[in-house]
C-alpha cells in the first residue's frame, strides 16, 4: 500500500522549513527535502535494536549550532507525534521574541545522533563534505563516490538508509549537472532494492532537493529512474 502522508502541494520552494509532500510505500519514504526523515525513521525502528546508518547526501545535515535549546523542547515521545505535530515543533530563538521550527533540513540528522545514540552502531557518510558541521559520532566511516558500488557495506545488520538526490549533482559554473551516469544510479539502487527485499534495510528515505539539482524537472527525472528500479509506483501530479 502506498499513500501521501503529506499530499502534494505543488512545485514550490523546498526550503529549510517547507515540506511540499511526503509519500510512503512500506518502509520507503520520498519527500522534497529531508526535514521529515527523522519522523519516518522513528516509525520503523525499535528502541530494543541497534541500527547502522548510511547517509548519501551532498551535505552532512548535522547542524549543531543550538543543540542544547533544541533538545530541551523536543518531547521524549517524539516517535508518537503525528507528522503535523512533528513539523510544528518550535522554540524561542535566544535573545529574541521570535519562534522558529526546531527540526530543519540541516539538523534532523544531528538531532537523531544526539537523541538516539543507543540505537545507532556504525555510521557511513557519503557526501560532498558540505554543511556547517561534520557529524559528531565516534564510529563513522567516510565513503567516496568511487567506492560506492564496490564495497559490500550493506552485508549485515539492520540499516537506516538516507539518500538525497542532490548528491548525484554538481556545480558547473551557474548550472547543476548530473555527475554520474544513469547506469551508476541503476547499479546503486539495484543493490539497495535487493537489501530492501531481504530486510537488511529497515527504512529508506529519499529526498528530491529540487533547488540543489537544478530544479524540479531534473530531480524528478532521477527520482523516476530510482522509483522504477525500486518498483515504486511514485510520481508527482
C-alpha positions in Angstrom: 0.0 0.0 0.0 1.3 3.5 -0.8 0.0 6.8 0.5 0.5 10.5 0.6 1.3 11.3 4.2 1.5 15.0 3.2 -0.4 15.5 0.0 1.5 17.2 -2.9 1.2 20.9 -2.5 2.9 21.9 -5.8 6.4 22.5 -7.2 7.1 25.3 -4.7 10.3 26.3 -3.0 11.7 23.5 -0.8 13.4 25.5 1.9 14.7 24.7 5.4 11.2 24.7 6.8 9.0 23.8 3.8 7.7 20.3 3.1 5.8 20.1 -0.2 5.0 16.4 0.1 5.7 13.1 1.9 4.9 9.8 0.2 5.2 6.3 1.6 5.2 2.7 0.4 6.0 0.3 3.2 9.3 1.4 4.8 10.3 3.6 1.9 9.6 7.3 2.0 10.0 10.0 -0.6 9.9 13.8 0.1 11.1 17.0 -1.4 13.5 17.7 1.5 14.8 15.6 4.4 13.1 17.6 7.2 10.6 14.8 7.7 13.2 12.0 7.6 13.7 11.7 11.3 9.9 11.2 11.8 10.0 8.5 9.1 12.8 6.6 10.8 11.1 6.7 14.2 8.0 5.0 12.6 10.1 2.0 11.6 12.9 1.4 14.2 12.8 -0.3 17.6 14.5 1.1 20.7 15.5 -2.5 21.5 17.7 -2.9 18.4 20.8 -1.4 17.0 20.9 0.1 13.5 23.6 1.1 11.1 23.1 4.4 9.2 24.1 5.1 5.6 23.8 8.8 4.6 24.2 9.6 0.9 23.8 13.4 0.5 25.6 16.4 -0.8 25.6 17.8 2.8 26.3 16.5 6.2 22.8 17.6 7.6 24.4 17.7 11.0 24.0 21.3 12.2 24.7 21.6 16.0 24.5 25.4 16.5 21.6 25.4 19.0 21.6 21.8 20.0 21.0 22.4 23.7 17.9 24.6 23.0 16.6 22.1 20.5 16.9 19.1 22.8 15.1 20.9 25.7 11.9 21.5 23.7 11.7 18.1 21.9 9.3 15.7 23.6 10.6 12.3 24.8 7.9 10.6 22.8 8.9 12.1 19.5 8.1 8.9 17.8 4.4 9.1 18.8 3.8 12.5 17.2 1.8 12.9 14.1 3.7 14.3 11.1 1.8 17.6 11.6 2.8 17.9 15.2 6.4 16.9 14.5 6.7 19.6 11.8 5.1 22.2 14.1 7.6 21.8 17.0 9.2 25.2 17.6 11.4 27.1 20.0 12.2 30.6 21.0 15.4 32.0 19.4 17.6 33.1 22.3 17.7 36.8 22.8 14.6 37.4 20.7 10.8 37.1 20.8 10.8 35.0 17.7 9.8 31.4 17.5 11.0 29.1 14.7 10.7 25.4 13.9 13.1 23.1 15.8 13.6 20.5 13.1 15.1 21.7 9.8 16.5 20.1 6.7 20.0 20.6 8.0 19.7 19.4 11.7 17.4 16.4 11.6 20.4 14.0 11.4 22.4 15.7 14.2 19.2 15.5 16.3 18.9 11.8 15.6 22.5 11.1 16.6 22.1 13.2 19.8 18.7 11.8 20.9 19.0 8.2 20.0 22.7 7.2 20.4 21.8 3.8 22.0 20.0 2.7 18.8 22.9 3.5 16.4 26.1 1.5 15.7 28.1 2.2 12.6 27.5 5.4 10.6 28.6 5.7 7.0 28.7 9.2 5.3 28.9 9.6 1.6 28.9 13.4 1.0 30.5 16.3 -0.8 31.7 17.3 2.6 29.4 20.4 2.6 27.5 21.7 5.6 28.0 23.8 8.7 29.3 20.9 10.9 30.6 17.4 10.3 28.9 14.7 12.2 29.9 14.1 15.9 30.0 10.3 16.1 32.7 8.0 17.3 32.1 5.2 14.8 32.0 6.8 11.5 33.3 5.8 8.1 33.6 8.2 5.2 32.9 6.6 1.8 33.8 8.1 -1.5 31.9 8.0 -4.8 34.3 5.6 -6.5 33.9 3.1 -3.7 30.1 3.2 -3.5 29.4 0.4 -5.9 32.4 -1.9 -4.9 32.1 -2.2 -1.2 29.5 -4.6 0.3 28.8 -2.2 3.2 25.2 -3.4 3.5 26.2 -7.0 4.1 24.8 -7.5 7.6 22.8 -5.8 10.4 19.8 -3.5 10.2 20.2 -0.4 8.2 18.7 3.1 8.0 19.4 4.4 4.5 19.0 8.1 3.9 19.6 9.4 0.3 19.4 12.9 -1.1 19.3 13.1 -4.9 21.4 16.3 -4.7 24.4 14.0 -4.0 24.3 13.0 -7.7 24.5 16.6 -9.0 27.5 19.0 -9.0 28.0 22.7 -9.9 29.1 23.6 -13.4 29.5 27.3 -13.5 26.0 28.6 -12.8 24.3 25.3 -13.6 23.7 22.0 -11.8 24.5 18.9 -13.8 24.2 15.2 -13.1 27.7 14.0 -12.3 27.1 10.2 -12.6 25.5 8.1 -15.3 22.1 6.6 -15.2 23.9 3.3 -15.2 25.6 4.2 -12.0 22.2 5.0 -10.4 20.8 1.8 -11.8 23.5 -0.3 -10.2 23.5 1.5 -6.9 19.7 1.3 -6.5 19.7 -2.3 -7.7 21.9 -3.0 -4.6 19.5 -1.1 -2.4 16.5 -2.8 -3.9 18.0 -6.2 -3.0 18.7 -5.1 0.5 15.1 -3.8 0.9 13.8 -7.2 -0.3 15.9 -9.2 2.1 15.0 -6.9 5.0 18.6 -5.7 5.6 17.3 -2.1 5.1 14.8 -1.3 7.8 13.8 2.1 6.4 14.8 4.1 3.3 14.2 7.9 3.0 14.8 9.7 -0.3 14.8 13.5 -0.8 14.5 15.3 -4.2 16.0 18.6 -3.1 15.0 20.3 -6.4 16.8 23.6 -5.7 20.1 21.7 -5.4 19.5 19.6 -8.5 18.8 22.5 -10.9 15.1 22.5 -10.4 12.1 20.1 -10.1 12.5 18.6 -13.5 16.0 17.1 -13.2 15.3 16.0 -9.6 12.1 14.2 -10.7 13.8 12.6 -13.7 16.3 10.9 -11.4 13.6 10.0 -8.9 11.6 8.4 -11.7 14.6 6.2 -12.5 15.1 5.3 -8.9 11.4 4.5 -8.5 11.5 2.3 -11.5 14.4 0.3 -10.0 12.8 0.1 -6.6 9.5 -0.9 -8.1 7.7 2.1 -6.5 4.5 3.5 -8.0 5.7 7.0 -7.3 5.2 10.1 -9.5 4.2 13.7 -8.8 0.9 15.0 -10.2 
